Amino acid sequence: MKKLYIAGDIIEAQLLNSLLKAQGISSLIKNEGLQSGVGELPFVEMWPEVWIIEPKDWFSATCVLKSLKPPDTFEDWICGRCSVPNPGTFETCWSCRASRMID
């Protein structure tokens, strides 16, 4: 077995696990029942993990994971109205609320 992904919550882990199973990939969720231990256990020990059972499924599983995750970064942009830099994830300027110009 090989760990594919550490999810932020059980719903995210179950979604990925369902997508993998729909593709015929053998997988399981570890730490599924530990969410109730908040405050009792270290939080990093409670995150749900999605594991791939068969080594032959690894490449297909990584493809499913990539299709599920949004791009990590969007390029920062400069507002055309007030020239203030904005994070790439913003659709409007944080300073003047002008819309992002998409080329």
ABEGO torsion letter per residue (X at the ends): XBBABBBABAAAAAAAAAAAAAAGBBBBBBGAAAAAABGABBAAAABBBBBBABAAAAAAAAAAAAAABBBABBBBBBBAAAGBBBBAABABBAAAGBBBBBX
